[in-house]
Structures are given as C-alpha cells and as structure tokens.
Amino acid sequence: MREEAADAGRYKANLLDDTKAYPKIQILTVESLINKTQRVDAPPQANSFAKALREGIREKQPDLV
C-alpha cells in the first residue's frame, strides 16, 4: 500500500517561491492525527473568506413627530 502511494507521485504547488513537492497520496491514521504524531503534508492554504470592512459609527436617527 505504501509503495502504491509513493508511485502516485508528488504535487508541486504554484505558490510564490514554494519549491517543495508534496505527496499526492498520504497514508495517515485517525489515531495518529488525534495524537498529533502525524500530520498532513500539504501546501499552506489561503484564507477563502474575505474580511468585511468595518462600518463607521452611524448617527442617531431623528425622532418621528
């Protein structure tokens, strides 16, 4: 199984000057991920959520007569 994962090749991310190649298939166990003895070897992820601009303080509406 590990041989097949290694035969799948590596992925090179097109990030700024990231020259590292990441394995396309990784064999990890849930237990090792929870115990933090293994981690996913992946390129850094960009934040997909844009941060909203803060609105200025609104003036109080005039009272209705």
mmCIF file of the N, C-alpha and C atoms, coordinates in Angstrom:
data_MODEL
# 
_entry.id   MODEL 
# 
loop_
_atom_site.group_PDB 
_atom_site.id 
_atom_site.type_symbol 
_atom_site.label_atom_id 
_atom_site.label_alt_id 
_atom_site.label_comp_id 
_atom_site.label_asym_id 
_atom_site.label_entity_id 
_atom_site.label_seq_id 
_atom_site.pdbx_PDB_ins_code 
_atom_site.Cartn_x 
_atom_site.Cartn_y 
_atom_site.Cartn_z 
_atom_site.occupancy 
_atom_site.B_iso_or_equiv 
_atom_site.pdbx_formal_charge 
_atom_site.auth_seq_id 
_atom_site.auth_comp_id 
_atom_site.auth_asym_id 
_atom_site.auth_atom_id 
_atom_site.pdbx_PDB_model_num 
ATOM 1   N N  . MET A 1 1  ? 0.837   -1.186 0.000  1.00 0.00 ? 1  MET A N  1 
ATOM 2   C CA . MET A 1 1  ? 0.000   0.000  0.000  1.00 0.00 ? 1  MET A CA 1 
ATOM 3   C C  . MET A 1 1  ? 0.887   1.256  0.000  1.00 0.00 ? 1  MET A C  1 
ATOM 4   N N  . ARG A 1 2  ? 1.948   1.237  0.785  1.00 0.00 ? 2  ARG A N  1 
ATOM 5   C CA . ARG A 1 2  ? 2.840   2.398  0.822  1.00 0.00 ? 2  ARG A CA 1 
ATOM 6   C C  . ARG A 1 2  ? 3.563   2.583  -0.511 1.00 0.00 ? 2  ARG A C  1 
ATOM 7   N N  . GLU A 1 3  ? 3.876   1.471  -1.186 1.00 0.00 ? 3  GLU A N  1 
ATOM 8   C CA . GLU A 1 3  ? 4.518   1.568  -2.498 1.00 0.00 ? 3  GLU A CA 1 
ATOM 9   C C  . GLU A 1 3  ? 3.605   2.236  -3.516 1.00 0.00 ? 3  GLU A C  1 
ATOM 10  N N  . GLU A 1 4  ? 2.326   1.852  -3.520 1.00 0.00 ? 4  GLU A N  1 
ATOM 11  C CA . GLU A 1 4  ? 1.372   2.463  -4.448 1.00 0.00 ? 4  GLU A CA 1 
ATOM 12  C C  . GLU A 1 4  ? 1.213   3.950  -4.179 1.00 0.00 ? 4  GLU A C  1 
ATOM 13  N N  . ALA A 1 5  ? 1.195   4.331  -2.892 1.00 0.00 ? 5  ALA A N  1 
ATOM 14  C CA . ALA A 1 5  ? 1.081   5.745  -2.549 1.00 0.00 ? 5  ALA A CA 1 
ATOM 15  C C  . ALA A 1 5  ? 2.309   6.506  -3.048 1.00 0.00 ? 5  ALA A C  1 
ATOM 16  N N  . ALA A 1 6  ? 3.490   5.913  -2.907 1.00 0.00 ? 6  ALA A N  1 
ATOM 17  C CA . ALA A 1 6  ? 4.716   6.561  -3.377 1.00 0.00 ? 6  ALA A CA 1 
ATOM 18  C C  . ALA A 1 6  ? 4.742   6.629  -4.904 1.00 0.00 ? 6  ALA A C  1 
ATOM 19  N N  . ASP A 1 7  ? 4.205   5.611  -5.569 1.00 0.00 ? 7  ASP A N  1 
ATOM 20  C CA . ASP A 1 7  ? 4.174   5.590  -7.033 1.00 0.00 ? 7  ASP A CA 1 
ATOM 21  C C  . ASP A 1 7  ? 3.214   6.626  -7.618 1.00 0.00 ? 7  ASP A C  1 
ATOM 22  N N  . ALA A 1 8  ? 2.292   7.144  -6.803 1.00 0.00 ? 8  ALA A N  1 
ATOM 23  C CA . ALA A 1 8  ? 1.328   8.137  -7.299 1.00 0.00 ? 8  ALA A CA 1 
ATOM 24  C C  . ALA A 1 8  ? 2.017   9.444  -7.654 1.00 0.00 ? 8  ALA A C  1 
ATOM 25  N N  . GLY A 1 9  ? 3.199   9.676  -7.097 1.00 0.00 ? 9  GLY A N  1 
ATOM 26  C CA . GLY A 1 9  ? 3.964   10.866 -7.448 1.00 0.00 ? 9  GLY A CA 1 
ATOM 27  C C  . GLY A 1 9  ? 3.816   11.981 -6.434 1.00 0.00 ? 9  GLY A C  1 
ATOM 28  N N  . ARG A 1 10 ? 4.301   13.140 -6.840 1.00 0.00 ? 10 ARG A N  1 
ATOM 29  C CA . ARG A 1 10 ? 4.302   14.302 -5.968 1.00 0.00 ? 10 ARG A CA 1 
ATOM 30  C C  . ARG A 1 10 ? 3.632   15.467 -6.666 1.00 0.00 ? 10 ARG A C  1 
ATOM 31  N N  . TYR A 1 11 ? 3.140   16.411 -5.883 1.00 0.00 ? 11 TYR A N  1 
ATOM 32  C CA . TYR A 1 11 ? 2.437   17.595 -6.375 1.00 0.00 ? 11 TYR A CA 1 
ATOM 33  C C  . TYR A 1 11 ? 3.253   18.820 -6.021 1.00 0.00 ? 11 TYR A C  1 
ATOM 34  N N  . LYS A 1 12 ? 3.520   19.678 -7.001 1.00 0.00 ? 12 LYS A N  1 
ATOM 35  C CA . LYS A 1 12 ? 4.238   20.920 -6.745 1.00 0.00 ? 12 LYS A CA 1 
ATOM 36  C C  . LYS A 1 12 ? 3.236   22.061 -6.791 1.00 0.00 ? 12 LYS A C  1 
ATOM 37  N N  . ALA A 1 13 ? 3.086   22.730 -5.671 1.00 0.00 ? 13 ALA A N  1 
ATOM 38  C CA . ALA A 1 13 ? 2.140   23.843 -5.576 1.00 0.00 ? 13 ALA A CA 1 
ATOM 39  C C  . ALA A 1 13 ? 2.751   25.075 -6.238 1.00 0.00 ? 13 ALA A C  1 
ATOM 40  N N  . ASN A 1 14 ? 1.934   25.845 -6.921 1.00 0.00 ? 14 ASN A N  1 
ATOM 41  C CA . ASN A 1 14 ? 2.389   27.079 -7.559 1.00 0.00 ? 14 ASN A CA 1 
ATOM 42  C C  . ASN A 1 14 ? 2.147   28.258 -6.627 1.00 0.00 ? 14 ASN A C  1 
ATOM 43  N N  . LEU A 1 15 ? 2.877   28.293 -5.537 1.00 0.00 ? 15 LEU A N  1 
ATOM 44  C CA . LEU A 1 15 ? 2.766   29.368 -4.564 1.00 0.00 ? 15 LEU A CA 1 
ATOM 45  C C  . LEU A 1 15 ? 4.054   30.172 -4.578 1.00 0.00 ? 15 LEU A C  1 
ATOM 46  N N  . LEU A 1 16 ? 3.957   31.461 -4.565 1.00 0.00 ? 16 LEU A N  1 
ATOM 47  C CA . LEU A 1 16 ? 5.087   32.387 -4.525 1.00 0.00 ? 16 LEU A CA 1 
ATOM 48  C C  . LEU A 1 16 ? 6.421   31.717 -4.829 1.00 0.00 ? 16 LEU A C  1 
ATOM 49  N N  . ASP A 1 17 ? 7.258   31.440 -3.841 1.00 0.00 ? 17 ASP A N  1 
ATOM 50  C CA . ASP A 1 17 ? 8.508   30.742 -4.126 1.00 0.00 ? 17 ASP A CA 1 
ATOM 51  C C  . ASP A 1 17 ? 8.556   29.406 -3.415 1.00 0.00 ? 17 ASP A C  1 
ATOM 52  N N  . ASP A 1 18 ? 7.418   28.755 -3.303 1.00 0.00 ? 18 ASP A N  1 
ATOM 53  C CA . ASP A 1 18 ? 7.370   27.447 -2.666 1.00 0.00 ? 18 ASP A CA 1 
ATOM 54  C C  . ASP A 1 18 ? 7.928   26.412 -3.643 1.00 0.00 ? 18 ASP A C  1 
ATOM 55  N N  . THR A 1 19 ? 9.058   25.840 -3.311 1.00 0.00 ? 19 THR A N  1 
ATOM 56  C CA . THR A 1 19 ? 9.682   24.862 -4.199 1.00 0.00 ? 19 THR A CA 1 
ATOM 57  C C  . THR A 1 19 ? 9.492   23.442 -3.699 1.00 0.00 ? 19 THR A C  1 
ATOM 58  N N  . LYS A 1 20 ? 8.755   23.262 -2.642 1.00 0.00 ? 20 LYS A N  1 
ATOM 59  C CA . LYS A 1 20 ? 8.558   21.938 -2.069 1.00 0.00 ? 20 LYS A CA 1 
ATOM 60  C C  . LYS A 1 20 ? 7.502   21.161 -2.856 1.00 0.00 ? 20 LYS A C  1 
ATOM 61  N N  . ALA A 1 21 ? 7.758   19.871 -3.035 1.00 0.00 ? 21 ALA A N  1 
ATOM 62  C CA . ALA A 1 21 ? 6.793   18.981 -3.680 1.00 0.00 ? 21 ALA A CA 1 
ATOM 63  C C  . ALA A 1 21 ? 6.114   18.155 -2.583 1.00 0.00 ? 21 ALA A C  1 
ATOM 64  N N  . TYR A 1 22 ? 4.799   18.019 -2.670 1.00 0.00 ? 22 TYR A N  1 
ATOM 65  C CA . TYR A 1 22 ? 4.016   17.325 -1.652 1.00 0.00 ? 22 TYR A CA 1 
ATOM 66  C C  . TYR A 1 22 ? 3.529   15.996 -2.215 1.00 0.00 ? 22 TYR A C  1 
ATOM 67  N N  . PRO A 1 23 ? 3.469   14.937 -1.395 1.00 0.00 ? 23 PRO A N  1 
ATOM 68  C CA . PRO A 1 23 ? 2.973   13.655 -1.886 1.00 0.00 ? 23 PRO A CA 1 
ATOM 69  C C  . PRO A 1 23 ? 1.495   13.757 -2.275 1.00 0.00 ? 23 PRO A C  1 
ATOM 70  N N  . LYS A 1 24 ? 1.146   13.147 -3.407 1.00 0.00 ? 24 LYS A N  1 
ATOM 71  C CA . LYS A 1 24 ? -0.251  13.186 -3.858 1.00 0.00 ? 24 LYS A CA 1 
ATOM 72  C C  . LYS A 1 24 ? -1.137  12.314 -2.981 1.00 0.00 ? 24 LYS A C  1 
ATOM 73  N N  . ILE A 1 25 ? -0.618  11.180 -2.545 1.00 0.00 ? 25 ILE A N  1 
ATOM 74  C CA . ILE A 1 25 ? -1.382  10.282 -1.669 1.00 0.00 ? 25 ILE A CA 1 
ATOM 75  C C  . ILE A 1 25 ? -0.587  10.095 -0.384 1.00 0.00 ? 25 ILE A C  1 
ATOM 76  N N  . GLN A 1 26 ? -1.248  10.298 0.754  1.00 0.00 ? 26 GLN A N  1 
ATOM 77  C CA . GLN A 1 26 ? -0.613  10.115 2.049  1.00 0.00 ? 26 GLN A CA 1 
ATOM 78  C C  . GLN A 1 26 ? -1.426  9.119  2.859  1.00 0.00 ? 26 GLN A C  1 
ATOM 79  N N  . ILE A 1 27 ? -0.759  8.210  3.509  1.00 0.00 ? 27 ILE A N  1 
ATOM 80  C CA . ILE A 1 27 ? -1.430  7.212  4.333  1.00 0.00 ? 27 ILE A CA 1 
ATOM 81  C C  . ILE A 1 27 ? -1.270  7.637  5.792  1.00 0.00 ? 27 ILE A C  1 
ATOM 82  N N  . LEU A 1 28 ? -2.377  8.042  6.394  1.00 0.00 ? 28 LEU A N  1 
ATOM 83  C CA . LEU A 1 28 ? -2.394  8.510  7.778  1.00 0.00 ? 28 LEU A CA 1 
ATOM 84  C C  . LEU A 1 28 ? -3.488  7.769  8.529  1.00 0.00 ? 28 LEU A C  1 
ATOM 85  N N  . THR A 1 29 ? -3.345  7.664  9.839  1.00 0.00 ? 29 THR A N  1 
ATOM 86  C CA . THR A 1 29 ? -4.405  7.062  10.642 1.00 0.00 ? 29 THR A CA 1 
ATOM 87  C C  . THR A 1 29 ? -5.087  8.153  11.462 1.00 0.00 ? 29 THR A C  1 
ATOM 88  N N  . VAL A 1 30 ? -6.327  7.925  11.765 1.00 0.00 ? 30 VAL A N  1 
ATOM 89  C CA . VAL A 1 30 ? -7.086  8.884  12.574 1.00 0.00 ? 30 VAL A CA 1 
ATOM 90  C C  . VAL A 1 30 ? -6.434  9.007  13.949 1.00 0.00 ? 30 VAL A C  1 
ATOM 91  N N  . GLU A 1 31 ? -6.016  7.879  14.507 1.00 0.00 ? 31 GLU A N  1 
ATOM 92  C CA . GLU A 1 31 ? -5.392  7.887  15.835 1.00 0.00 ? 31 GLU A CA 1 
ATOM 93  C C  . GLU A 1 31 ? -4.132  8.758  15.842 1.00 0.00 ? 31 GLU A C  1 
ATOM 94  N N  . SER A 1 32 ? -3.298  8.634  14.807 1.00 0.00 ? 32 SER A N  1 
ATOM 95  C CA . SER A 1 32 ? -2.062  9.425  14.782 1.00 0.00 ? 32 SER A CA 1 
ATOM 96  C C  . SER A 1 32 ? -2.347  10.900 14.565 1.00 0.00 ? 32 SER A C  1 
ATOM 97  N N  . LEU A 1 33 ? -3.412  11.225 13.861 1.00 0.00 ? 33 LEU A N  1 
ATOM 98  C CA . LEU A 1 33 ? -3.791  12.625 13.682 1.00 0.00 ? 33 LEU A CA 1 
ATOM 99  C C  . LEU A 1 33 ? -4.306  13.217 14.995 1.00 0.00 ? 33 LEU A C  1 
ATOM 100 N N  . ILE A 1 34 ? -5.089  12.430 15.729 1.00 0.00 ? 34 ILE A N  1 
ATOM 101 C CA . ILE A 1 34 ? -5.613  12.902 17.011 1.00 0.00 ? 34 ILE A CA 1 
ATOM 102 C C  . ILE A 1 34 ? -4.483  13.041 18.029 1.00 0.00 ? 34 ILE A C  1 
ATOM 103 N N  . ASN A 1 35 ? -3.559  12.077 18.046 1.00 0.00 ? 35 ASN A N  1 
ATOM 104 C CA . ASN A 1 35 ? -2.434  12.122 18.988 1.00 0.00 ? 35 ASN A CA 1 
ATOM 105 C C  . ASN A 1 35 ? -1.332  13.078 18.545 1.00 0.00 ? 35 ASN A C  1 
ATOM 106 N N  . LYS A 1 36 ? -1.492  13.641 17.359 1.00 0.00 ? 36 LYS A N  1 
ATOM 107 C CA . LYS A 1 36 ? -0.530  14.587 16.776 1.00 0.00 ? 36 LYS A CA 1 
ATOM 108 C C  . LYS A 1 36 ? 0.852   13.978 16.582 1.00 0.00 ? 36 LYS A C  1 
ATOM 109 N N  . THR A 1 37 ? 0.897   12.668 16.255 1.00 0.00 ? 37 THR A N  1 
ATOM 110 C CA . THR A 1 37 ? 2.166   12.035 15.912 1.00 0.00 ? 37 THR A CA 1 
ATOM 111 C C  . THR A 1 37 ? 2.411   12.104 14.410 1.00 0.00 ? 37 THR A C  1 
ATOM 112 N N  . GLN A 1 38 ? 1.364   12.357 13.625 1.00 0.00 ? 38 GLN A N  1 
ATOM 113 C CA . GLN A 1 38 ? 1.468   12.562 12.183 1.00 0.00 ? 38 GLN A CA 1 
ATOM 114 C C  . GLN A 1 38 ? 0.636   13.777 11.826 1.00 0.00 ? 38 GLN A C  1 
ATOM 115 N N  . ARG A 1 39 ? 0.965   14.394 10.704 1.00 0.00 ? 39 ARG A N  1 
ATOM 116 C CA . ARG A 1 39 ? 0.133   15.480 10.208 1.00 0.00 ? 39 ARG A CA 1 
ATOM 117 C C  . ARG A 1 39 ? 0.142   15.448 8.691  1.00 0.00 ? 39 ARG A C  1 
ATOM 118 N N  . VAL A 1 40 ? -0.865  16.057 8.096  1.00 0.00 ? 40 VAL A N  1 
ATOM 119 C CA . VAL A 1 40 ? -0.986  16.090 6.652  1.00 0.00 ? 40 VAL A CA 1 
ATOM 120 C C  . VAL A 1 40 ? 0.096   17.015 6.096  1.00 0.00 ? 40 VAL A C  1 
ATOM 121 N N  . ASP A 1 41 ? 0.845   16.515 5.127  1.00 0.00 ? 41 ASP A N  1 
ATOM 122 C CA . ASP A 1 41 ? 1.879   17.316 4.480  1.00 0.00 ? 41 ASP A CA 1 
ATOM 123 C C  . ASP A 1 41 ? 1.249   17.964 3.251  1.00 0.00 ? 41 ASP A C  1 
ATOM 124 N N  . ALA A 1 42 ? 0.809   19.207 3.397  1.00 0.00 ? 42 ALA A N  1 
ATOM 125 C CA . ALA A 1 42 ? 0.100   19.906 2.332  1.00 0.00 ? 42 ALA A CA 1 
ATOM 126 C C  . ALA A 1 42 ? 0.586   21.346 2.248  1.00 0.00 ? 42 ALA A C  1 
ATOM 127 N N  . PRO A 1 43 ? 0.415   21.973 1.074  1.00 0.00 ? 43 PRO A N  1 
ATOM 128 C CA . PRO A 1 43 ? 0.821   23.376 0.956  1.00 0.00 ? 43 PRO A CA 1 
ATOM 129 C C  . PRO A 1 43 ? -0.053  24.268 1.836  1.00 0.00 ? 43 PRO A C  1 
ATOM 130 N N  . PRO A 1 44 ? 0.451   25.430 2.225  1.00 0.00 ? 44 PRO A N  1 
ATOM 131 C CA . PRO A 1 44 ? -0.359  26.335 3.045  1.00 0.00 ? 44 PRO A CA 1 
ATOM 132 C C  . PRO A 1 44 ? -1.622  26.756 2.299  1.00 0.00 ? 44 PRO A C  1 
ATOM 133 N N  . GLN A 1 45 ? -2.694  26.902 3.034  1.00 0.00 ? 45 GLN A N  1 
ATOM 134 C CA . GLN A 1 45 ? -3.979  27.257 2.448  1.00 0.00 ? 45 GLN A CA 1 
ATOM 135 C C  . GLN A 1 45 ? -4.243  28.744 2.605  1.00 0.00 ? 45 GLN A C  1 
ATOM 136 N N  . ALA A 1 46 ? -4.703  29.365 1.541  1.00 0.00 ? 46 ALA A N  1 
ATOM 137 C CA . ALA A 1 46 ? -5.086  30.779 1.608  1.00 0.00 ? 46 ALA A CA 1 
ATOM 138 C C  . ALA A 1 46 ? -6.450  30.877 2.278  1.00 0.00 ? 46 ALA A C  1 
ATOM 139 N N  . ASN A 1 47 ? -6.683  31.932 3.006  1.00 0.00 ? 47 ASN A N  1 
ATOM 140 C CA . ASN A 1 47 ? -7.966  32.137 3.657  1.00 0.00 ? 47 ASN A CA 1 
ATOM 141 C C  . ASN A 1 47 ? -9.010  32.435 2.581  1.00 0.00 ? 47 ASN A C  1 
ATOM 142 N N  . SER A 1 48 ? -10.004 31.586 2.461  1.00 0.00 ? 48 SER A N  1 
ATOM 143 C CA . SER A 1 48 ? -11.004 31.744 1.403  1.00 0.00 ? 48 SER A CA 1 
ATOM 144 C C  . SER A 1 48 ? -12.124 32.716 1.785  1.00 0.00 ? 48 SER A C  1 
ATOM 145 N N  . PHE A 1 49 ? -12.115 33.191 3.016  1.00 0.00 ? 49 PHE A N  1 
ATOM 146 C CA . PHE A 1 49 ? -13.148 34.115 3.449  1.00 0.00 ? 49 PHE A CA 1 
ATOM 147 C C  . PHE A 1 49 ? -12.570 35.529 3.530  1.00 0.00 ? 49 PHE A C  1 
ATOM 148 N N  . ALA A 1 50 ? -13.178 36.439 2.795  1.00 0.00 ? 50 ALA A N  1 
ATOM 149 C CA . ALA A 1 50 ? -12.726 37.832 2.830  1.00 0.00 ? 50 ALA A CA 1 
ATOM 150 C C  . ALA A 1 50 ? -13.259 38.483 4.100  1.00 0.00 ? 50 ALA A C  1 
ATOM 151 N N  . LYS A 1 51 ? -12.460 39.324 4.685  1.00 0.00 ? 51 LYS A N  1 
ATOM 152 C CA . LYS A 1 51 ? -12.877 40.007 5.899  1.00 0.00 ? 51 LYS A CA 1 
ATOM 153 C C  . LYS A 1 51 ? -13.673 41.253 5.506  1.00 0.00 ? 51 LYS A C  1 
ATOM 154 N N  . ALA A 1 52 ? -14.830 41.412 6.112  1.00 0.00 ? 52 ALA A N  1 
ATOM 155 C CA . ALA A 1 52 ? -15.691 42.551 5.807  1.00 0.00 ? 52 ALA A CA 1 
ATOM 156 C C  . ALA A 1 52 ? -15.082 43.833 6.366  1.00 0.00 ? 52 ALA A C  1 
ATOM 157 N N  . LEU A 1 53 ? -15.321 44.926 5.672  1.00 0.00 ? 53 LEU A N  1 
ATOM 158 C CA . LEU A 1 53 ? -14.853 46.217 6.148  1.00 0.00 ? 53 LEU A CA 1 
ATOM 159 C C  . LEU A 1 53 ? -15.732 46.683 7.303  1.00 0.00 ? 53 LEU A C  1 
ATOM 160 N N  . ARG A 1 54 ? -15.130 47.317 8.279  1.00 0.00 ? 54 ARG A N  1 
ATOM 161 C CA . ARG A 1 54 ? -15.879 47.818 9.428  1.00 0.00 ? 54 ARG A CA 1 
ATOM 162 C C  . ARG A 1 54 ? -16.593 49.100 9.031  1.00 0.00 ? 54 ARG A C  1 
ATOM 163 N N  . GLU A 1 55 ? -17.867 49.182 9.390  1.00 0.00 ? 55 GLU A N  1 
ATOM 164 C CA . GLU A 1 55 ? -18.646 50.384 9.105  1.00 0.00 ? 55 GLU A CA 1 
ATOM 165 C C  . GLU A 1 55 ? -18.345 51.445 10.150 1.00 0.00 ? 55 GLU A C  1 
ATOM 166 N N  . GLY A 1 56 ? -18.503 52.681 9.727  1.00 0.00 ? 56 GLY A N  1 
ATOM 167 C CA . GLY A 1 56 ? -18.330 53.790 10.673 1.00 0.00 ? 56 GLY A CA 1 
ATOM 168 C C  . GLY A 1 56 ? -19.518 53.839 11.632 1.00 0.00 ? 56 GLY A C  1 
ATOM 169 N N  . ILE A 1 57 ? -19.407 54.643 12.681 1.00 0.00 ? 57 ILE A N  1 
ATOM 170 C CA . ILE A 1 57 ? -20.492 54.789 13.659 1.00 0.00 ? 57 ILE A CA 1 
ATOM 171 C C  . ILE A 1 57 ? -21.585 55.638 13.022 1.00 0.00 ? 57 ILE A C  1 
ATOM 172 N N  . ARG A 1 58 ? -22.796 55.107 13.069 1.00 0.00 ? 58 ARG A N  1 
ATOM 173 C CA . ARG A 1 58 ? -23.921 55.836 12.486 1.00 0.00 ? 58 ARG A CA 1 
ATOM 174 C C  . ARG A 1 58 ? -24.445 56.871 13.472 1.00 0.00 ? 58 ARG A C  1 
ATOM 175 N N  . GLU A 1 59 ? -24.951 57.942 12.913 1.00 0.00 ? 59 GLU A N  1 
ATOM 176 C CA . GLU A 1 59 ? -25.576 58.960 13.766 1.00 0.00 ? 59 GLU A CA 1 
ATOM 177 C C  . GLU A 1 59 ? -26.978 58.471 14.148 1.00 0.00 ? 59 GLU A C  1 
ATOM 178 N N  . LYS A 1 60 ? -27.451 58.940 15.271 1.00 0.00 ? 60 LYS A N  1 
ATOM 179 C CA . LYS A 1 60 ? -28.783 58.544 15.736 1.00 0.00 ? 60 LYS A CA 1 
ATOM 180 C C  . LYS A 1 60 ? -29.825 59.164 14.815 1.00 0.00 ? 60 LYS A C  1 
ATOM 181 N N  . GLN A 1 61 ? -30.831 58.338 14.495 1.00 0.00 ? 61 GLN A N  1 
ATOM 182 C CA . GLN A 1 61 ? -31.917 58.852 13.650 1.00 0.00 ? 61 GLN A CA 1 
ATOM 183 C C  . GLN A 1 61 ? -32.734 59.882 14.417 1.00 0.00 ? 61 GLN A C  1 
ATOM 184 N N  . PRO A 1 62 ? -33.228 60.900 13.726 1.00 0.00 ? 62 PRO A N  1 
ATOM 185 C CA . PRO A 1 62 ? -34.092 61.868 14.427 1.00 0.00 ? 62 PRO A CA 1 
ATOM 186 C C  . PRO A 1 62 ? -35.410 61.205 14.807 1.00 0.00 ? 62 PRO A C  1 
ATOM 187 N N  . ASP A 1 63 ? -35.984 61.657 15.931 1.00 0.00 ? 63 ASP A N  1 
ATOM 188 C CA . ASP A 1 63 ? -37.273 61.097 16.385 1.00 0.00 ? 63 ASP A CA 1 
ATOM 189 C C  . ASP A 1 63 ? -38.386 61.514 15.436 1.00 0.00 ? 63 ASP A C  1 
ATOM 190 N N  . LEU A 1 64 ? -39.355 60.626 15.250 1.00 0.00 ? 64 LEU A N  1 
ATOM 191 C CA . LEU A 1 64 ? -40.502 60.935 14.410 1.00 0.00 ? 64 LEU A CA 1 
ATOM 192 C C  . LEU A 1 64 ? -41.484 61.794 15.197 1.00 0.00 ? 64 LEU A C  1 
ATOM 193 N N  . VAL A 1 65 ? -42.094 62.748 14.515 1.00 0.00 ? 65 VAL A N  1 
ATOM 194 C CA . VAL A 1 65 ? -43.041 63.634 15.189 1.00 0.00 ? 65 VAL A CA 1 
ATOM 195 C C  . VAL A 1 65 ? -44.447 63.148 14.984 1.00 0.00 ? 65 VAL A C  1 
# 
